[in-house]
Amino acid sequence: MIPIERILEEMERHLRAAKSAGDPAAQRESIAAIRALSEAALGSRPHNRMPEVKPVPLAAPAAPHNVPPAAPKQEEDGANGNSIFDF
């Protein structure tokens, strides 16, 4: 394992490089290195860990709602009988 002092020295070096860099790409590279060093110092890699899963209790089934019966279908001229467009 790498000593924490060595990791902190590298982080400080990358911080100085990010502050003195005139190029945004170089700043992002230094900041990404600081992030990687932080993860190494903490001993974890967030993107490799599985999220904690907690069981959720199921609710009791709801009582069925009383739905009024549908209106009778129209069978007169111009009506389509069993059409899905009957209202």
N, C-alpha and C positions, 0 to 999 in steps of 0.2 A: 504494500500500500504506500502511496505517496504521502510524505509528511505534509500536514496542513500549511506549515510555513512556506514550503516550496510552492504550493498552489496559490497562496496569497501573493507571493512575489510575482508569479506569472500573471495573476489578475491585475496587479498594479502596473506591470509592464504593458499589458494590453490596454489598460485604461489610459496611460500616458500616450500610447500610440493612437488611440481613438481621438483623444483631445487634440493632438498635434496634426492629425491627418486632415488634409484639405479636401480629399476626395470622399464623397459619401459612401462609395463602395468599400473603401478601406476602413472607414469608421464602422460600417456594418460587420465587416470581417472581424475586427477587433472585439466588437460587442458580442458577436456569436462565440468567439473564443472564451470570453468572460463567462458566458452562459454555460458553455461546456465545462469550464473549470469549476463553476459553482455546483453543477450537477455531480461532478467527480468528488468535490469536497463533501457534499451531502450524502454521497453514496447511493444515489438513486437516479434513475433515468425515467422521467415521467411518461414518455411516450411508450415505454416497454411495460409499464405496470398495468394490470387489469383493474378496472374500476370496481369498487366494493359494491356488491349486490346485496340488497336487503329485501327479505321477503315482504310482500304486501298482502295483508289479509283480504280475503275476498268478501264482498258485501253479500248479504242474504238476497236471494232473488226477490225482485219486487212483485207485488201482487199484480195480476193482469188488469189492465184498464178496461172498463166497460165501454166498448165502442158501439155507438148506435148503428143499427143495420143500414145498409146503403139504400138509397132510393131505388124504386123499381126501374128497370130499363125501359126506355121508350120504344115502342114497337110501331109507331105511326109512320106515315109516309115521310121520307126524308131522313128518318133515323136509321142508324146502321146496326141496330140490334146489339150484338155482342162486341162491338167495336171498343178498342181501348180509349177512344176519344169520346165515349159517352160520359156526360157529366151529370 
